[in-house]
Amino acid sequence: MYQPQNPKLLDLQMRFREFYEQNLKASFAKLEEKRLNYNHTFWARLFVWTALDIAFLYDLINHCKTAFVPAVIISVILFRFIDIKFKQEIGIGEFICGALMILLHLTVIPKDIFAVPEWHGKIISAIVAVYILLHSHILAPVVNFNDDTKNKVQQKIISFFGNFKYKKEQTLPAVTLKESHLFNGFHTQTGDDYFSGEYQGVGITVSEETLITGHGKNKHNVFSGIIIELEMNKNFNGQTVVFAKSFFRLPRSTPNMSQVVLEDSVFNKKFKVYATDQVEARFLLTTVFMENVIKLKEMYHGKTVELSFFDNNVLIVIPTSKNMFETTSLFRSALDYRMMSDVVKQFHYIFEIIEVLQLNKKVLQ
């Protein structure tokens, strides 16, 4: 179906493209040089680790020690050559890991691996687990290139939209999340991208976070995605919470709140609304406002979208498995503008939400 183009978004994209050409393109050209080195390193390491895996499996299946040891020695030499060739940081870690693997393989793993005492089997399982963990060496170029991109260009990108700051791995205050009543409870927070600033007098924080509950073997994710906090310049009269209807979500606490049934039957099929002030909730959840929230969810590749209005905050929660605000990829040219265009859209829809909220200022007066 044909979707009419958004004039505001088109104007924003045109202005940002001009900003990109003047202020960012040179930085991305330098990132492209780095990307090529990281990319070559990734594929070279993948090839070497594949050869190592074949040698390891050959020894296990044939109950022998003939293939893996020479494969480790050759691989360590190749890893060092790869890092020198593609200008990666070189340490002694590869040599230490290689020496340990040879030592453990020669002294601990028996020829008949399937006929060993139980305690011996546990040691072998631990060795295999360590060997599998060492495969993260393959993904190091992906992580390093991502870090290089964020350190060099994220602050420049966000400065286009106004007085915004970028912080890597920052999180929102835990007390704010708990007061929103959008989460069942969590013990730890980890952050990725974090932007904060102001637009039309509204404070904005956009935080990409993972929330975890439990400890040790009982840990599981409560939430992974985007949390948007808008700080209005006046307080709401009460609290309004919008939950997405889902068979898989546990009920959450709604103290002193009653359910609000809105006139929009389509909206009522997708969401449940609870509020301490029914009148305020109806003023807030206008058709235009909810349409923009749905657009935001789609732009952020979210599974659902949920909101909480309390004190002077609006918290918008969008769970998504997609890594957001990414302007480059190890497997695509850093000068490919399409990823940057998506990031501009992501911020555009946040600003649209604020503009709709500003139309509802009478609620806060």
C-alpha positions as CSV (number, residue, x, y, z in Angstrom):
1,M,0.0,0.0,0.0
2,Y,1.3,3.5,-0.9
3,Q,2.3,5.6,2.2
4,P,2.2,9.4,1.7
5,Q,5.6,11.0,2.4
6,N,6.0,13.0,5.6
7,P,6.9,16.6,4.7
8,K,8.6,17.2,8.1
9,L,10.7,14.0,7.8
10,L,11.7,14.8,4.2
11,D,12.8,18.3,5.3
12,L,14.8,16.8,8.2
13,Q,16.4,14.3,6.0
14,M,17.5,16.9,3.5
15,R,18.9,19.2,6.2
16,F,20.7,16.3,7.9
17,R,22.2,15.1,4.5
18,E,23.7,18.5,4.0
19,F,25.1,18.4,7.6
20,Y,26.5,14.9,6.9
21,E,28.3,16.0,3.7
22,Q,29.9,19.0,5.5
23,N,30.7,17.7,8.9
24,L,30.6,13.9,9.0
25,K,31.6,12.4,5.6
26,A,35.3,12.8,6.2
27,S,35.0,10.9,9.5
28,F,33.1,8.1,7.9
29,A,35.7,7.9,5.1
30,K,38.4,7.3,7.8
31,L,36.1,4.7,9.5
32,E,35.8,2.9,6.1
33,E,39.6,2.4,6.1
34,K,39.4,0.9,9.5
35,R,36.3,-1.2,8.6
36,L,38.2,-2.9,5.8
37,N,41.0,-3.9,8.1
38,Y,38.5,-5.1,10.7
39,N,36.5,-7.0,8.1
40,H,39.6,-8.8,6.7
41,T,40.6,-9.7,10.2
42,F,37.2,-11.1,11.0
43,W,37.1,-13.4,7.9
44,A,40.7,-14.5,8.4
45,R,40.2,-15.4,12.0
46,L,37.0,-17.3,11.1
47,F,38.9,-19.3,8.6
48,V,41.7,-20.2,11.1
49,W,39.2,-21.1,13.8
50,T,37.3,-23.3,11.4
51,A,40.6,-25.2,10.7
52,L,41.2,-25.5,14.4
53,D,37.7,-26.9,15.0
54,I,38.1,-29.5,12.3
55,A,41.4,-30.6,13.9
56,F,39.9,-30.7,17.4
57,L,36.9,-32.8,16.2
58,Y,39.2,-35.2,14.3
59,D,41.2,-35.9,17.4
60,L,38.1,-36.4,19.5
61,I,36.4,-38.8,17.0
62,N,39.6,-40.8,16.4
63,H,40.7,-40.8,20.0
64,C,44.1,-39.5,19.0
65,K,46.4,-36.5,19.5
66,T,47.9,-36.0,16.0
67,A,46.0,-33.1,14.4
68,F,45.1,-30.5,17.0
69,V,48.6,-29.7,18.4
70,P,50.2,-28.8,15.1
71,A,47.0,-27.0,14.1
72,V,47.3,-24.8,17.3
73,I,50.9,-24.0,16.6
74,I,50.2,-22.9,13.0
75,S,47.1,-21.0,14.1
76,V,48.9,-18.9,16.7
77,I,51.5,-17.9,14.0
78,L,48.6,-17.1,11.6
79,F,46.8,-15.1,14.2
80,R,49.9,-13.0,14.8
81,F,50.4,-12.5,11.0
82,I,46.7,-11.5,10.5
83,D,46.9,-8.9,13.3
84,I,50.1,-7.4,11.8
85,K,48.8,-7.5,8.3
86,F,45.5,-5.7,9.1
87,K,46.9,-3.4,11.8
88,Q,45.1,-4.8,14.8
89,E,46.4,-4.6,18.3
90,I,48.8,-7.5,19.2
91,G,49.2,-8.9,22.6
92,I,50.6,-12.1,24.1
93,G,47.1,-13.5,24.8
94,E,47.1,-15.6,21.6
95,F,50.4,-17.2,22.6
96,I,49.2,-17.9,26.1
97,C,45.9,-19.4,25.0
98,G,47.7,-21.5,22.4
99,A,50.2,-22.8,24.9
100,L,47.4,-23.7,27.4
101,M,45.4,-25.5,24.7
102,I,48.5,-27.6,23.7
103,L,49.3,-28.3,27.4
104,L,45.8,-29.4,28.3
105,H,45.4,-31.4,25.1
106,L,48.6,-33.3,25.7
107,T,48.3,-33.9,29.4
108,V,44.6,-34.2,30.3
109,I,42.6,-35.4,27.3
110,P,43.1,-39.2,27.1
111,K,43.2,-41.2,23.9
112,D,39.9,-42.9,24.7
113,I,37.9,-39.8,25.7
114,F,34.7,-41.8,26.1
115,A,36.0,-44.2,28.7
116,V,37.2,-42.0,31.6
117,P,36.1,-41.6,35.3
118,E,33.3,-39.1,36.0
119,W,35.7,-36.5,37.6
120,H,38.0,-36.7,34.5
121,G,35.0,-36.1,32.3
122,K,34.1,-32.9,34.1
123,I,37.7,-31.6,33.5
124,I,37.4,-32.5,29.8
125,S,34.0,-30.7,29.7
126,A,35.6,-27.6,31.3
127,I,38.4,-27.6,28.7
128,V,35.9,-27.9,25.9
129,A,33.9,-25.0,27.4
130,V,37.0,-22.8,27.6
131,Y,37.9,-23.7,24.0
132,I,34.4,-22.6,22.9
133,L,34.7,-19.4,24.8
134,L,37.9,-18.6,23.0
135,H,35.9,-18.3,19.8
136,S,34.9,-14.8,20.9
137,H,38.3,-13.9,19.4
138,I,36.5,-14.1,16.1
139,L,34.0,-11.4,17.0
140,A,36.5,-8.9,18.5
141,P,36.8,-7.0,15.2
142,V,33.0,-6.5,15.1
143,V,33.0,-5.1,18.7
144,N,36.1,-3.0,18.1
145,F,34.7,-1.4,14.9
146,N,31.4,-0.7,16.6
147,D,33.3,1.0,19.5
148,D,35.4,3.1,17.1
149,T,32.3,4.3,15.3
150,K,30.5,5.4,18.5
151,N,33.6,7.1,19.9
152,K,34.3,9.1,16.8
153,V,30.9,10.1,15.4
154,Q,27.9,9.6,17.7
155,Q,28.4,12.9,19.5
156,K,28.7,14.7,16.2
157,I,25.5,13.1,14.9
158,I,23.4,14.0,17.9
159,S,24.7,17.6,18.0
160,F,22.7,18.2,14.8
161,F,19.5,17.9,16.7
162,G,20.4,20.5,19.3
163,N,22.1,20.6,22.7
164,F,22.4,16.8,23.1
165,K,25.0,14.7,24.8
166,Y,26.0,11.1,24.0
167,K,27.2,8.7,26.7
168,K,28.1,5.1,26.1
169,E,26.8,2.4,28.5
170,Q,24.9,4.9,30.7
171,T,21.5,3.9,32.1
172,L,18.4,5.7,33.5
173,P,18.0,5.9,37.3
174,A,16.6,2.6,38.6
175,V,14.1,4.5,40.8
176,T,12.5,6.2,37.7
177,L,12.0,2.8,36.0
178,K,10.4,1.3,39.2
179,E,8.1,4.3,39.7
180,S,6.8,3.9,36.2
181,H,5.2,0.5,37.1
182,L,6.1,-0.8,33.6
183,F,8.5,-3.5,34.9
184,N,7.9,-6.4,37.3
185,G,11.2,-5.9,39.0
186,F,14.9,-6.2,38.1
187,H,18.2,-6.5,39.9
188,T,20.7,-5.2,37.3
189,Q,20.8,-2.7,34.4
190,T,23.2,-2.6,31.5
191,G,23.3,0.2,29.0
192,D,24.4,0.7,25.4
193,D,23.6,4.0,23.7
194,Y,22.4,6.9,25.8
195,F,21.3,10.3,24.5
196,S,20.1,13.3,26.5
197,G,19.1,16.8,25.7
198,E,16.1,19.2,25.2
199,Y,13.6,19.8,22.4
200,Q,10.9,22.5,22.6
201,G,11.4,22.9,26.3
202,V,11.0,19.1,26.9
203,G,14.0,17.2,28.4
204,I,14.7,14.0,26.5
205,T,16.7,10.9,27.4
206,V,16.9,8.0,25.0
207,S,18.5,4.9,26.6
208,E,19.1,1.5,25.1
209,E,19.1,-0.9,28.0
210,T,18.8,-4.5,29.2
211,L,17.2,-5.2,32.6
212,I,17.9,-8.5,34.3
213,T,16.3,-10.1,37.3
214,G,17.7,-13.0,39.5
215,H,21.2,-14.1,40.1
216,G,23.5,-16.9,38.8
217,K,21.5,-19.7,37.1
218,N,18.2,-18.0,37.9
219,K,19.0,-14.8,35.8
220,H,16.7,-13.9,33.0
221,N,16.0,-10.8,31.0
222,V,13.1,-8.6,32.1
223,F,13.5,-6.1,29.3
224,S,15.8,-5.4,26.3
225,G,15.2,-2.4,24.1
226,I,14.6,1.4,24.1
227,I,13.4,3.5,27.0
228,I,12.5,7.1,26.2
229,E,12.1,9.5,29.1
230,L,10.5,12.9,28.4
231,E,10.6,15.5,31.2
232,M,7.8,18.0,31.0
233,N,8.0,21.4,32.6
234,K,5.0,20.8,34.8
235,N,3.7,17.8,36.7
236,F,0.8,15.5,35.7
237,N,-2.1,15.5,38.2
238,G,-1.9,11.7,38.6
239,Q,-0.4,8.6,36.9
240,T,-1.5,7.0,33.7
241,V,0.0,3.7,32.6
242,V,-0.6,2.1,29.1
243,F,0.2,-1.7,29.0
244,A,0.3,-3.6,25.7
245,K,-2.0,-6.6,25.8
246,S,0.1,-9.8,25.7
247,F,-0.6,-13.4,26.8
248,F,3.1,-13.8,27.8
249,R,3.4,-10.7,30.0
250,L,2.8,-11.0,33.8
251,P,0.4,-8.5,35.4
252,R,2.2,-5.5,36.8
253,S,1.4,-3.4,39.9
254,T,-1.0,-0.5,39.5
255,P,-1.5,0.9,43.0
256,N,-4.5,3.3,43.4
257,M,-5.3,3.0,39.7
258,S,-8.5,2.0,37.9
259,Q,-8.9,0.8,34.3
260,V,-9.7,3.3,31.7
261,V,-11.8,2.2,28.6
262,L,-11.4,4.5,25.7
263,E,-13.7,5.0,22.8
264,D,-11.3,3.6,20.2
265,S,-12.2,-0.1,20.0
266,V,-9.1,-0.9,17.9
267,F,-6.9,0.7,20.6
268,N,-8.7,-1.2,23.3
269,K,-7.9,-4.5,21.6
270,K,-4.2,-3.7,21.7
271,F,-3.8,-1.9,25.0
272,K,-5.0,-1.7,28.6
273,V,-4.9,1.7,30.4
274,Y,-4.9,2.3,34.1
275,A,-5.0,5.7,35.8
276,T,-5.4,7.5,39.0
277,D,-7.2,10.3,37.1
278,Q,-9.6,9.2,34.4
279,V,-10.1,12.6,32.9
280,E,-6.4,13.3,32.6
281,A,-5.9,9.9,30.9
282,R,-8.5,10.7,28.3
283,F,-6.9,14.1,27.5
284,L,-3.5,12.5,27.1
285,L,-4.4,9.5,25.0
286,T,-5.7,11.2,22.0
287,T,-6.0,9.5,18.6
288,V,-3.1,11.6,17.2
289,F,-0.9,10.8,20.1
290,M,-1.4,7.1,19.9
291,E,-0.9,7.1,16.1
292,N,2.6,8.6,16.6
293,V,3.4,6.2,19.4
294,I,2.6,3.3,17.0
295,K,4.8,4.9,14.3
296,L,7.6,5.1,16.8
297,K,7.2,1.4,17.7
298,E,7.4,0.4,14.0
299,M,10.4,2.6,13.4
300,Y,12.2,1.1,16.3
301,H,11.3,-2.4,15.2
302,G,9.5,-2.9,18.6
303,K,7.4,-5.9,19.5
304,T,5.1,-3.7,21.7
305,V,5.1,-0.2,23.1
306,E,4.1,0.8,26.6
307,L,3.9,4.2,28.4
308,S,3.7,5.7,31.8
309,F,2.8,9.4,32.7
310,F,3.8,10.3,36.3
311,D,5.2,13.3,38.2
312,N,6.7,15.3,35.3
313,N,7.8,12.3,33.3
314,V,6.6,10.4,30.3
315,L,8.3,7.0,30.0
316,I,8.0,5.2,26.7
317,V,9.2,1.6,26.6
318,I,9.8,-0.3,23.4
319,P,11.2,-3.8,23.6
320,T,13.3,-4.8,20.6
321,S,16.0,-7.3,19.7
322,K,17.3,-4.9,17.1
323,N,20.5,-3.0,18.0
324,M,19.4,0.6,17.5
325,F,21.2,3.9,16.6
326,E,23.7,1.9,14.5
327,T,25.2,4.0,11.7
328,T,27.7,1.5,10.4
329,S,28.2,-2.2,10.0
330,L,31.4,-4.3,9.7
331,F,29.8,-5.9,6.6
332,R,28.7,-2.8,4.8
333,S,30.6,0.3,3.6
334,A,30.8,3.0,6.2
335,L,29.9,5.5,3.4
336,D,26.6,3.7,2.8
337,Y,24.1,6.3,3.9
338,R,21.1,4.1,4.4
339,M,21.8,3.2,8.1
340,M,22.3,6.9,8.9
341,S,19.0,7.7,7.2
342,D,17.3,5.2,9.5
343,V,18.8,6.8,12.6
344,V,17.5,10.2,11.5
345,K,14.0,8.7,11.2
346,Q,14.3,7.2,14.7
347,F,15.0,10.6,16.2
348,H,12.3,12.3,14.1
349,Y,9.5,10.1,15.6
350,I,10.7,10.9,19.1
351,F,10.4,14.6,18.3
352,E,6.9,14.0,16.8
353,I,5.8,12.5,20.1
354,I,7.0,15.6,21.9
355,E,5.1,17.9,19.5
356,V,1.9,16.0,20.1
357,L,2.4,16.2,23.9
358,Q,2.9,19.9,23.6
359,L,-0.5,20.1,21.9
360,N,-1.9,18.6,25.1
361,K,-0.3,21.2,27.4
362,K,-3.7,22.0,29.0
363,V,-3.5,18.8,30.9
364,L,-0.5,20.1,32.8
365,Q,-1.9,23.6,33.6
